[in-house]
Amino acid sequence: MLSSIDGIATGSMLLAYADLTRFSRAKQRQS
């Protein structure tokens, strides 16, 4: 149970990180 919750947390963190990098990349392309 704990390991599954940990996996979901790390997965969501990776998704948020990918979103952040994609956002910053789009911002750089605009400027």
N, C-alpha and C positions, 0 to 999 in steps of 0.2 A: 504493500500500500504506500509506504513512505517513498520507496524508490520510484513508483509510478508518478507520484506527485512531483518528485524532484525532476523527473524526465520532462514532464509537462512544463515545469517552470523554466528549465533550460531551453526547451524548444521555443517557448514564447519569447524568451530573452533573445534567442538567435533571430527570430522573426523580426523583433523590434529593432535589432541591430542592422539587419538587412534593410529594413525600411528607412532607418536613419541614413545609411550610406547612400541608398538610392536617392533620397531627398536631397542630400548635400551635393550629389553628383549633378542632379537636375538643376540645382541652384547655380553651380559653377558654370554649367553650359549656358544658362541664361545671361549671366553677367559678361 
